[in-house]
Amino acid sequence: MTIVDGREVFAKAVEMMTACSQDALAAAGMRSRDIDRFVPHKANARIFDAVGRNLGIADHAIVKTIAEYGNSSAATIPLSLSPAH
């Protein structure tokens, strides 16, 4: 797999994930300060850290398991919920 412009991919991923998260919060009638745990898909630690900052979610509320489990595809969120519980 060749990524021509990794910076562009990163910026687009952060932009899209932030927008989707904002849409989900709005649909739920919530604000980012209401979030106790943010459990994103772990494609890249820099991406979910940037999204957390964009949303104003405290770093301690972001569940981070990518160092332990890597990018585990569809299992990422349920796998991360277990140690976070």
Backbone as ProteinMPNN parsed JSONL, in Angstrom:
{"seq_chain_A": "MTIVDGREVFAKAVEMMTACSQDALAAAGMRSRDIDRFVPHKANARIFDAVGRNLGIADHAIVKTIAEYGNSSAATIPLSLSPAH", "coords_chain_A": {"N_chain_A": [[0.847, -1.171, 0.0], [0.619, 2.133, -0.917], [0.912, 5.322, 0.287], [0.357, 8.374, -0.897], [0.306, 11.012, 0.098], [0.755, 11.311, 3.198], [0.31, 13.265, 5.168], [-1.913, 14.616, 4.231], [-3.816, 12.576, 4.284], [-3.893, 12.105, 7.059], [-4.846, 14.649, 7.97], [-7.376, 14.717, 6.733], [-8.588, 12.463, 7.864], [-8.702, 13.223, 10.572], [-10.34, 15.488, 10.339], [-12.746, 14.341, 9.303], [-13.401, 12.416, 11.282], [-13.721, 14.045, 13.5], [-15.92, 15.609, 12.674], [-17.902, 13.606, 12.34], [-18.075, 12.696, 14.969], [-18.994, 15.007, 16.239], [-21.494, 15.21, 15.007], [-22.688, 12.864, 16.001], [-22.732, 13.441, 18.745], [-24.46, 15.673, 18.729], [-26.811, 14.47, 17.754], [-27.373, 12.85, 19.893], [-27.966, 14.678, 21.75], [-25.96, 15.69, 23.35], [-22.907, 17.107, 24.756], [-19.375, 17.554, 24.301], [-18.214, 17.757, 26.813], [-19.762, 16.104, 28.306], [-18.825, 13.594, 27.978], [-17.512, 10.716, 29.337], [-15.847, 8.627, 28.634], [-14.01, 8.231, 25.717], [-13.967, 6.253, 23.035], [-12.466, 5.594, 20.412], [-12.018, 4.141, 17.084], [-8.961, 2.559, 16.607], [-7.033, 3.422, 14.515], [-4.813, 5.028, 14.315], [-2.774, 6.535, 16.654], [-2.116, 9.269, 16.764], [-4.185, 10.379, 15.297], [-6.577, 9.904, 16.849], [-5.871, 11.285, 19.158], [-5.696, 13.914, 18.205], [-8.345, 14.299, 17.364], [-9.67, 14.086, 19.815], [-8.624, 16.39, 21.067], [-9.701, 18.334, 19.314], [-12.401, 18.035, 19.878], [-12.478, 18.748, 22.479], [-12.213, 16.899, 24.49], [-11.025, 15.511, 27.43], [-7.697, 14.281, 27.821], [-7.356, 12.069, 29.528], [-9.787, 10.824, 29.302], [-9.81, 9.552, 26.924], [-9.746, 6.406, 25.644], [-7.041, 4.43, 25.279], [-5.582, 1.915, 23.579], [-3.991, 1.103, 21.566], [-1.209, 0.733, 21.636], [-0.953, -1.622, 23.06], [-2.559, -3.501, 21.656], [-2.553, -2.895, 18.949], [-3.773, -1.985, 15.647], [-6.71, -3.283, 15.552], [-8.799, -3.64, 13.809], [-12.214, -4.312, 13.248], [-12.606, -5.23, 15.796], [-11.575, -3.415, 17.548], [-13.008, -1.413, 19.156], [-14.791, -2.948, 20.945], [-12.744, -4.469, 22.145], [-11.248, -2.478, 23.403], [-13.082, -1.494, 25.229], [-13.236, -3.365, 27.276], [-10.748, -3.358, 28.965], [-11.058, -0.734, 29.788], [-13.193, -0.685, 31.399]], "CA_chain_A": [[0.0, 0.0, 0.0], [1.38, 3.366, -1.006], [0.17, 6.529, 0.631], [1.042, 9.442, -1.602], [0.453, 12.169, 0.959], [0.34, 10.914, 4.537], [-0.201, 14.427, 5.913], [-3.27, 14.878, 3.743], [-4.653, 11.496, 4.816], [-4.044, 12.401, 8.478], [-5.718, 15.82, 8.122], [-8.733, 14.343, 6.321], [-9.108, 11.533, 8.869], [-9.029, 14.016, 11.761], [-11.498, 16.315, 9.98], [-13.949, 13.514, 9.171], [-13.73, 11.797, 12.561], [-14.23, 15.125, 14.349], [-17.267, 15.955, 12.198], [-18.812, 12.493, 12.668], [-18.262, 12.695, 16.423], [-19.87, 16.148, 16.544], [-22.84, 14.825, 14.568], [-23.203, 11.867, 16.952], [-23.034, 14.165, 19.989], [-25.66, 16.474, 18.495], [-27.955, 13.561, 17.644], [-27.649, 12.325, 21.233], [-28.267, 15.805, 22.631], [-24.857, 15.77, 24.318], [-21.75, 17.926, 24.436], [-18.143, 16.811, 24.571], [-17.925, 17.728, 28.255], [-20.566, 15.027, 28.883], [-18.179, 12.325, 27.65], [-16.636, 10.14, 30.359], [-14.881, 7.815, 27.908], [-14.028, 8.343, 24.265], [-13.381, 4.991, 22.58], [-12.457, 5.605, 18.946], [-11.295, 3.11, 16.359], [-7.539, 2.845, 16.804], [-6.229, 3.332, 13.301], [-3.583, 5.791, 14.482], [-2.846, 7.266, 17.927], [-2.101, 10.713, 16.507], [-5.509, 10.778, 14.819], [-7.57, 10.02, 17.912], [-5.458, 12.345, 20.062], [-6.089, 15.174, 17.572], [-9.814, 14.384, 17.412], [-9.996, 14.391, 21.204], [-8.34, 17.822, 21.277], [-10.695, 19.111, 18.552], [-13.701, 17.936, 20.546], [-12.362, 19.228, 23.851], [-12.318, 15.755, 25.402], [-9.804, 15.388, 28.228], [-6.839, 13.172, 27.411], [-7.587, 10.897, 30.389], [-11.05, 10.2, 28.919], [-9.605, 8.821, 25.664], [-9.285, 5.045, 25.905], [-5.932, 4.179, 24.355], [-5.071, 0.546, 23.666], [-3.285, 0.766, 20.327], [0.14, 0.244, 21.951], [-1.061, -3.009, 23.523], [-3.257, -4.403, 20.728], [-2.409, -2.484, 17.557], [-5.004, -1.703, 14.922], [-7.389, -4.582, 15.546], [-9.919, -3.573, 12.875], [-13.569, -4.23, 13.803], [-12.592, -5.607, 17.217], [-10.932, -2.359, 18.323], [-13.845, -0.783, 20.18], [-15.106, -3.869, 22.037], [-11.504, -4.834, 22.809], [-10.865, -1.343, 24.243], [-14.055, -1.298, 26.3], [-12.977, -4.284, 28.372], [-9.811, -2.822, 29.954], [-11.494, 0.59, 30.238], [-14.316, -0.843, 32.341]], "C_chain_A": [[0.889, 1.229, 0.0], [0.467, 4.53, -0.667], [0.952, 7.694, 0.063], [1.301, 10.628, -0.675], [-0.103, 11.853, 2.342], [-0.23, 12.062, 5.347], [-1.642, 14.751, 5.506], [-4.242, 13.827, 4.281], [-4.928, 11.741, 6.298], [-5.043, 13.545, 8.682], [-7.167, 15.482, 7.783], [-9.366, 13.404, 7.342], [-9.531, 12.285, 10.122], [-10.279, 14.851, 11.5], [-12.79, 15.491, 9.965], [-14.368, 12.898, 10.504], [-14.27, 12.839, 13.543], [-15.67, 15.455, 13.961], [-18.273, 14.856, 12.543], [-19.101, 12.446, 14.167], [-19.177, 13.841, 16.846], [-21.309, 15.851, 16.143], [-23.47, 13.84, 15.55], [-23.572, 12.527, 18.281], [-24.32, 14.971, 19.837], [-26.909, 15.6, 18.432], [-28.362, 13.009, 19.002], [-28.016, 13.436, 22.219], [-27.207, 15.991, 23.71], [-23.795, 16.742, 23.833], [-20.501, 17.146, 24.828], [-17.821, 16.758, 26.059], [-18.743, 16.656, 28.986], [-19.908, 13.653, 28.724], [-17.244, 11.892, 28.78], [-15.528, 9.307, 29.734], [-15.09, 7.997, 26.418], [-13.263, 7.136, 23.741], [-13.433, 4.956, 21.054], [-11.796, 4.361, 18.368], [-9.818, 3.493, 16.387], [-6.709, 2.694, 15.532], [-4.857, 3.98, 13.496], [-3.718, 6.641, 15.743], [-2.868, 8.777, 17.718], [-3.47, 11.206, 16.048], [-6.471, 10.924, 15.987], [-7.167, 11.024, 18.973], [-5.881, 13.714, 19.51], [-7.605, 15.362, 17.607], [-10.264, 14.721, 18.833], [-9.757, 15.865, 21.521], [-9.371, 18.683, 20.567], [-12.047, 19.146, 19.254], [-13.671, 18.498, 21.965], [-12.533, 18.119, 24.877], [-10.972, 15.61, 26.119], [-9.017, 14.149, 27.82], [-7.09, 11.916, 28.244], [-8.89, 10.175, 30.042], [-10.935, 9.408, 27.614], [-9.021, 7.454, 25.992], [-8.262, 4.692, 24.826], [-5.388, 2.772, 24.572], [-4.258, 0.153, 22.44], [-1.879, 0.231, 20.603], [0.114, -1.221, 22.374], [-1.587, -3.953, 22.448], [-3.083, -4.065, 19.254], [-3.76, -2.129, 16.95], [-5.717, -3.035, 14.722], [-8.687, -4.573, 14.748], [-11.259, -3.482, 13.601], [-13.623, -4.567, 15.288], [-12.073, -4.492, 18.118], [-11.799, -1.811, 19.447], [-14.247, -1.768, 21.265], [-13.863, -4.299, 22.817], [-11.057, -3.725, 23.778], [-11.837, -1.128, 25.398], [-13.753, -2.179, 27.504], [-11.967, -3.735, 29.373], [-10.229, -1.469, 30.505], [-12.57, 0.484, 31.318], [-13.859, -1.004, 33.763]], "O_chain_A": [[1.801, 1.35, 0.818], [-0.602, 4.699, -1.253], [2.073, 7.969, 0.489], [2.4, 11.183, -0.669], [-1.277, 12.095, 2.623], [-1.157, 11.864, 6.133], [-2.472, 15.113, 6.34], [-5.358, 14.155, 4.684], [-6.066, 11.603, 6.748], [-5.976, 13.422, 9.474], [-8.084, 15.919, 8.479], [-10.55, 13.534, 7.652], [-10.598, 12.02, 10.675], [-11.174, 14.915, 12.343], [-13.8, 15.894, 10.542], [-15.556, 12.861, 10.823], [-15.174, 12.547, 14.326], [-16.538, 15.567, 14.826], [-19.381, 15.152, 12.991], [-20.231, 12.187, 14.582], [-20.036, 13.667, 17.71], [-22.241, 16.204, 16.865], [-24.646, 13.965, 15.892], [-24.603, 12.207, 18.872], [-25.174, 14.952, 20.724], [-27.946, 15.952, 18.994], [-29.536, 12.731, 19.244], [-28.337, 13.168, 23.377], [-27.509, 16.394, 24.833], [-23.778, 17.148, 22.671], [-20.573, 16.188, 25.598], [-17.207, 15.794, 26.517], [-18.459, 16.334, 30.139], [-20.388, 12.665, 29.279], [-16.308, 12.608, 29.134], [-14.404, 9.28, 30.237], [-16.215, 7.925, 25.922], [-12.061, 7.005, 23.972], [-14.338, 4.357, 20.473], [-11.105, 3.624, 19.071], [-9.484, 4.663, 16.201], [-5.769, 1.899, 15.502], [-3.865, 3.539, 12.916], [-4.684, 7.391, 15.879], [-3.576, 9.487, 18.433], [-3.87, 12.323, 16.374], [-7.123, 11.96, 16.115], [-8.041, 11.576, 19.641], [-6.365, 14.566, 20.254], [-8.088, 16.466, 17.854], [-11.148, 15.556, 19.021], [-10.585, 16.51, 22.165], [-9.867, 19.655, 21.139], [-12.747, 20.158, 19.228], [-14.719, 18.7, 22.579], [-12.953, 18.373, 26.006], [-9.918, 15.589, 25.484], [-9.592, 13.105, 27.515], [-7.041, 10.807, 27.71], [-9.079, 9.027, 30.445], [-11.856, 8.679, 27.244], [-7.929, 7.357, 26.552], [-8.569, 4.659, 23.635], [-4.807, 2.474, 25.615], [-3.877, -1.008, 22.294], [-1.404, -0.64, 19.875], [1.045, -1.973, 22.085], [-1.117, -5.085, 22.336], [-3.433, -4.873, 18.394], [-4.759, -1.992, 17.656], [-5.369, -3.814, 13.834], [-9.57, -5.398, 14.98], [-11.415, -2.645, 14.49], [-14.591, -4.22, 15.965], [-12.129, -4.619, 19.341], [-11.35, -1.756, 20.592], [-14.061, -1.454, 22.441], [-13.933, -4.475, 24.033], [-10.542, -4.019, 24.857], [-11.438, -0.622, 26.447], [-13.993, -1.771, 28.64], [-12.297, -3.649, 30.556], [-9.794, -1.092, 31.593], [-12.825, 1.438, 32.054], [-14.685, -1.147, 34.665]]}, "name": "protein", "num_of_chains": 1, "seq": "MTIVDGREVFAKAVEMMTACSQDALAAAGMRSRDIDRFVPHKANARIFDAVGRNLGIADHAIVKTIAEYGNSSAATIPLSLSPAH"}
